[in-house]
Amino acid sequence: MANRNDILKKINEWLKPENFQDYCPNGLQVEGKSEINTIITGVTASQALIDAAIEQSADMILVHHGYFWKGEDQTIRGMKKNRIKQLLDNDINLVAYHLPLDDHPDYGNNRQLADVLGIQNPRPLGGLVWQGELPAAMTPEQFSLHIGHLLNRQPLHVGQGKGEIKTIAWCTGAAQGFINAALDAGVDAYLSGEISEPTTHTARECGIHYFAAGHHATERYGVQALGKALAEEFGVRHEYIECDNPV
């Protein structure tokens, strides 16, 4: 058993959310019980994840995508009301870290995705974008199959570039707009979670391979790494719950 505030203090020491200008509050979003035995992690604090956490008698839900995003309706009704009521009725803490969890050098989504895909020498390129190298050059078709096999989701590949890919830049989630950073770095390919209509034209006209591997699929791994680290640090139980999302 661990104290909630001790856990939050440790996460803040690791992730340093004060260094980020984010679109949502990082840290405790909905307060529950103070003593924590079980932490459930997931990508998004959806109703499905909350229901699964209740079944697991969770004391804390730790996610990448929480609530209270800038620009959204501030009223608590409908879907938001149902989710928050379930958390309060079951005295479950909701804890969320967005950009700080993307960019952490050990637990971050970018670093963890590099480990999953076997990208060597992963390092920050600038902003939230990272860069690295593949162990061996792959054709675009081979790299697409490689991503699909490891993420269990076939990516969308657009663009035109070199016949083989060796250097790559990436940023998980909705980071398609950072493709220009990859172009400036001169890498062979850029990978993110989502794609937008202009991204296709940029990739085609600027001569780079672009892979949209899925917002959810690319951001599954940071929260798992963080949950595992907390379990080791505090001796609590941790379980990651996968709630499938094709986006």
C-alpha positions in Angstrom: 0.0 0.0 0.0 1.2 3.5 -0.8 0.0 7.0 -0.3 -1.5 8.8 -3.3 0.4 12.0 -2.6 3.7 10.1 -2.5 3.0 8.5 -5.8 2.0 11.9 -7.4 5.2 13.5 -6.0 7.3 10.8 -7.5 5.7 11.0 -10.9 6.1 14.8 -10.9 9.8 14.3 -10.1 10.2 12.0 -13.0 8.1 13.7 -15.7 8.5 17.4 -14.7 5.2 18.6 -16.0 6.0 22.2 -15.1 8.3 22.3 -18.1 5.5 21.8 -20.5 2.7 24.1 -21.8 -0.1 21.6 -22.2 -3.7 21.4 -23.3 -5.0 19.8 -20.1 -4.1 19.6 -16.4 -1.3 17.1 -15.7 -1.5 15.1 -12.5 -4.5 14.4 -10.3 -7.7 15.2 -12.2 -10.3 13.4 -10.1 -9.6 12.7 -6.4 -10.3 9.4 -4.9 -9.0 7.4 -1.9 -5.6 8.3 -0.3 -4.2 4.8 0.0 -3.3 3.0 -3.2 -3.0 -0.8 -3.6 -3.8 -1.2 -7.3 -3.0 1.1 -10.2 -4.7 0.5 -13.6 -3.1 2.1 -16.6 -4.6 2.7 -20.0 -4.2 5.1 -22.9 -7.5 7.0 -22.5 -9.9 7.4 -19.5 -12.8 6.0 -21.5 -15.9 4.4 -19.9 -14.6 1.0 -21.0 -11.3 1.6 -19.0 -13.2 2.8 -16.0 -15.5 -0.2 -16.0 -12.5 -2.5 -16.3 -10.7 -0.7 -13.4 -13.8 -1.1 -11.2 -13.8 -4.8 -11.9 -10.1 -4.9 -10.8 -10.9 -2.9 -7.6 -8.5 -0.2 -8.7 -7.6 2.7 -6.4 -5.9 4.8 -9.2 -6.3 5.0 -13.0 -3.3 6.4 -14.7 -3.7 7.5 -18.3 -2.2 9.5 -21.1 -5.5 11.0 -22.2 -7.5 12.3 -19.3 -10.2 15.0 -19.1 -10.6 18.8 -19.0 -9.1 19.7 -22.4 -8.8 23.3 -23.4 -11.6 24.5 -25.6 -14.0 21.7 -24.7 -17.4 22.2 -23.1 -16.8 22.8 -19.4 -20.2 21.5 -18.2 -20.3 18.1 -16.5 -23.1 16.3 -18.2 -23.7 13.3 -20.6 -20.6 11.2 -21.2 -18.4 13.3 -19.0 -20.9 13.2 -16.1 -21.2 9.4 -16.4 -17.5 8.9 -16.3 -16.8 11.2 -13.4 -19.7 9.8 -11.4 -18.3 6.3 -11.7 -14.9 7.5 -10.5 -16.4 9.4 -7.5 -18.9 6.6 -6.6 -16.0 4.1 -6.5 -13.5 6.5 -4.9 -11.0 6.0 -7.7 -8.3 8.6 -8.5 -7.9 9.6 -12.1 -4.3 10.7 -12.9 -3.3 11.8 -16.4 0.0 13.0 -18.0 -0.1 14.2 -21.6 2.9 15.9 -23.1 5.3 15.1 -20.2 4.6 11.4 -20.9 5.3 11.8 -24.6 8.8 13.2 -24.2 10.3 11.5 -21.1 13.7 9.9 -21.9 12.9 6.6 -20.3 9.1 6.2 -19.8 8.0 8.5 -22.6 5.9 7.3 -25.6 8.6 8.3 -28.1 11.3 6.4 -26.3 9.1 3.4 -25.6 7.9 3.2 -29.3 11.6 3.3 -30.4 12.2 0.3 -28.1 9.2 -1.6 -29.5 10.2 -0.9 -33.1 13.9 -1.6 -32.5 15.0 1.9 -33.5 18.7 2.4 -32.5 20.2 5.5 -30.8 16.8 7.1 -30.1 17.3 10.8 -29.2 15.3 14.1 -29.2 15.5 16.0 -32.5 13.7 19.1 -31.2 10.4 19.9 -29.7 8.6 16.6 -29.2 10.1 14.9 -32.2 12.7 12.2 -31.9 15.2 10.6 -34.4 17.2 7.4 -34.7 18.3 4.7 -37.1 17.0 1.3 -38.1 19.4 -1.6 -37.4 19.4 -2.4 -41.1 18.0 -0.6 -44.1 14.5 -1.6 -45.1 12.4 -0.9 -48.1 9.3 1.1 -47.4 7.2 -2.0 -47.8 9.4 -3.9 -45.4 9.2 -1.2 -42.8 5.4 -1.0 -43.1 5.2 -4.7 -42.5 7.6 -4.4 -39.6 5.4 -1.7 -37.9 2.2 -3.7 -38.5 3.7 -6.8 -37.0 5.0 -5.2 -33.9 2.0 -2.8 -33.2 -0.6 -5.2 -34.4 -1.9 -2.5 -36.7 -1.0 -1.9 -40.3 0.1 1.7 -40.9 -0.9 3.9 -43.7 2.2 4.7 -45.9 2.2 7.7 -48.2 4.9 9.8 -49.8 7.8 9.2 -52.1 11.4 9.0 -51.0 14.5 6.8 -51.2 14.2 3.1 -52.1 15.5 2.1 -48.6 14.9 3.6 -45.2 17.7 3.8 -42.7 17.1 7.1 -40.8 13.8 8.0 -39.2 12.1 10.7 -37.1 8.9 10.1 -35.2 6.5 11.6 -32.7 3.6 9.6 -31.3 -0.1 10.6 -31.5 -1.5 13.5 -33.4 2.0 14.8 -34.5 1.6 14.8 -38.3 2.3 18.5 -38.4 5.8 17.9 -37.2 6.7 16.3 -40.5 8.6 19.5 -41.4 11.1 18.8 -38.6 11.8 15.5 -40.2 12.3 17.1 -43.5 14.7 19.7 -42.0 16.7 16.9 -40.4 17.0 15.1 -43.8 15.8 11.7 -42.5 14.4 9.0 -44.9 11.1 8.6 -43.1 8.7 10.2 -40.6 6.3 8.3 -38.4 3.4 9.6 -36.2 0.1 8.4 -35.0 -2.4 10.3 -37.1 -2.4 11.8 -40.6 -4.2 14.8 -42.0 -5.1 15.7 -45.6 -2.1 18.1 -46.1 0.4 15.5 -44.8 0.0 13.4 -47.9 0.9 16.2 -50.2 3.9 17.3 -48.0 5.3 13.7 -48.1 4.8 13.3 -51.8 6.1 16.7 -52.9 9.0 16.9 -50.5 10.3 13.4 -51.0 9.9 11.6 -47.7 8.2 8.4 -46.6 5.4 9.0 -44.1 3.8 6.3 -41.9 0.6 6.9 -39.9 0.8 4.1 -37.4 -2.3 5.0 -35.2 -2.7 7.5 -32.4 -3.7 4.8 -29.9 -1.3 2.2 -31.2 1.7 4.5 -30.9 0.8 5.7 -27.4 0.2 2.4 -25.6 3.7 2.0 -24.2 4.6 5.0 -22.1 1.9 4.6 -19.6 2.8 0.9 -19.2 6.4 1.8 -18.6 5.4 4.4 -16.0 3.0 2.0 -14.3 5.6 -0.7 -14.1 8.1 1.8 -12.6 5.6 2.9 -9.9 4.9 -0.7 -9.0 8.6 -1.3 -8.5 9.0 1.9 -6.6 6.1 1.6 -4.2 5.2 -2.2 -4.2 1.7 -1.7 -5.5 -0.1 -3.8 -8.0 -0.1 -2.6 -11.6 -2.0 -3.8 -14.6 -2.4 -2.3 -18.1 -5.8 -2.7 -19.7 -6.0 -2.4 -23.5 -9.2 -0.8 -24.8 -8.9 -1.1 -28.6 -9.1 2.0 -30.7 -8.6 1.8 -34.5 -7.6 5.5 -34.8 
